Amino acid sequence: MKGDHGLVVVGVGTAGERGFQMLHRFAEISDSLEAHGINIVFVYPKASARHVFDAISIRGARYRGKTCLFLDGDGRLFRKPLPPRAVRAVYLDASMRPVETTSVMLDSETWAEELRSFLADIVGRRLH
């Protein structure tokens, strides 16, 4: 699942965006990460199964050509459950050590830009 240079795990809290929305919204930066050897996955709590296993999200994941939408069935991905409408992203290096983390609330008008900026910074570090 991890790329040659690591993995970004994006945890999406309950009442967050559907899988296909996240795949579409972050497609360009996801492609850039993957071009630099860093894979990205979106992980949802078990209660959000309908956000991950709806037909459009499944087709979106197939279109990307890799497994990128997951359910955290046991609630073990993050130490504490994410609050509703929250997103937490963790960048893990090639040794799977956490390098950087960010959390954003989907209620903020700038949440997508904040997350995209976090992901772009990871790409920027690979360039230097």
Helices and strands as residue ranges (DSSP letters): E 6-12, H 19-25, H 27-35, E 38-45, G 46-48, H 49-52, H 55-64, E 69-72, E 86-92, E 98-105, H 111-127
